[in-house]
């Protein structure tokens, strides 16, 4: 069956809607900014973790939603932080790769429609 065609009657609104398709909005609340780095003392031997599970989960979600590689996700998140003037750093891709095994991230991305 062919796709339905609609007559466009309000061109300014239609043009604005097409422009807004490429708009990306990110926000971080203060709790997320405070919890980005790990603050708990290590309970075992070895080097303490620098980034919290929240930071690792955030990187993995953005990687999955935008279909990025870990290195591209690291650059993407670092550029977002610099645009937002937030004094945070994205975890290194190798750190995310190691910690992804221990962090539970379970969500299903939609195959069609808007990313919500």
C-alpha positions in Angstrom: 0.0 0.0 0.0 1.3 3.5 -0.9 2.1 6.1 1.7 -0.6 8.6 2.2 0.0 12.2 1.0 -1.2 15.2 2.9 -1.5 18.7 1.6 0.6 21.1 3.6 -1.3 24.2 4.5 0.9 25.8 7.2 4.4 26.0 5.7 6.1 28.0 8.4 5.1 25.4 11.1 6.1 22.5 8.8 9.5 24.1 8.1 10.1 24.6 11.8 9.1 21.0 12.5 11.6 19.8 10.0 14.4 21.9 11.5 13.5 20.7 15.0 14.0 17.1 13.9 17.7 17.5 14.3 17.6 19.2 17.7 19.1 17.3 20.6 18.5 18.3 24.2 20.5 17.0 27.1 20.2 17.8 30.7 21.8 16.6 33.9 20.3 17.2 37.3 22.5 18.2 40.2 22.3 14.7 41.7 23.7 13.1 38.6 26.5 15.6 38.5 27.4 14.9 42.1 27.2 11.1 41.6 29.3 11.1 38.4 32.5 10.2 40.2 32.8 7.4 42.7 33.0 8.6 46.3 32.8 5.4 48.2 36.0 4.0 49.7 37.1 0.7 48.1 36.3 -2.5 50.1 38.8 -4.7 48.2 42.3 -4.6 47.0 43.3 -2.8 43.8 42.8 0.5 42.3 39.6 2.3 43.3 37.0 3.0 40.7 37.0 6.6 39.5 33.6 6.7 37.9 30.3 5.6 39.4 27.9 3.0 38.0 25.7 5.9 37.0 28.4 7.3 34.7 29.1 3.9 33.1 25.3 3.3 32.6 24.9 6.7 31.0 27.6 6.1 28.5 26.2 2.7 27.6 22.7 4.1 27.1 23.9 6.9 24.9 26.0 4.4 23.0 23.0 2.2 22.4 20.5 4.9 21.6 22.7 6.7 19.0 24.3 3.5 17.8 27.9 4.7 18.5 31.1 2.9 19.1 32.6 3.3 22.6 35.3 5.8 21.3 32.7 7.8 19.5 30.4 7.8 22.5 33.3 9.1 24.6 33.9 12.0 22.2 30.2 12.7 21.9 29.7 12.9 25.7 32.9 15.0 26.2 31.7 17.5 23.6 28.2 17.7 25.2 29.9 18.4 28.6 32.0 21.1 27.1 29.0 22.7 25.4 27.1 22.6 28.7 30.0 24.0 30.7 29.8 21.1 33.1 33.2 20.2 34.7 32.9 16.4 34.1 34.8 14.0 32.0 33.4 11.0 30.2 34.9 7.6 31.3 37.6 6.3 29.0 36.3 3.7 26.4 38.5 1.0 27.9 37.1 1.7 31.4 33.5 1.5 30.0 34.3 -1.7 28.2 35.6 -3.4 31.4 32.8 -2.1 33.6 30.0 -2.9 31.2 30.3 -6.5 32.3 29.4 -5.7 35.9 26.8 -3.0 35.3 23.2 -4.0 34.6 21.8 -2.1 31.7 18.5 -3.5 30.4 16.3 -1.5 28.0 14.8 -2.1 24.6 15.3 0.5 21.9 12.3 1.1 19.6 12.7 -0.1 16.1 10.4 2.5 14.7 9.2 6.0 15.6 10.6 8.6 17.9 13.4 8.1 20.4 11.8 8.9 23.7 
